[in-house]
Amino acid sequence: KVQTVIVPDVESQRLLASLYMRGDGIQQSSSKAVSLYLAAAMSGDTASQVALATMYEHGSGVDVDLVTAYAFYALAADIQDVDALTGVARLRSTLSSQQLSEAVTLHDQLKKSVRIAN
């Protein structure tokens, strides 16, 4: 039986995601954490964008994907988030020119889909 949990706002999504990631008070679930962080990130929550970027950069609960990590850091960097700006600079020096091109394209695609946070 599948249970659906409706989480109404981005802050709650982010906080629940962090609980799932750590297994703090609930059964640890990286997939639920990623899903909740993604929902919050696509609603414009910069902390969730940085959290996802960090997960993809380090392979925390997901496979390492530096292109995706860069794209999510870049979303948060668009509004001058300091951690995101640092992540963008770090990955810019790590990615090949092909990967950087893919990352910029993905960032542009994500940016068009992001809703403004509540």
Disulfide bonds with the S-S distance in Angstrom:
none
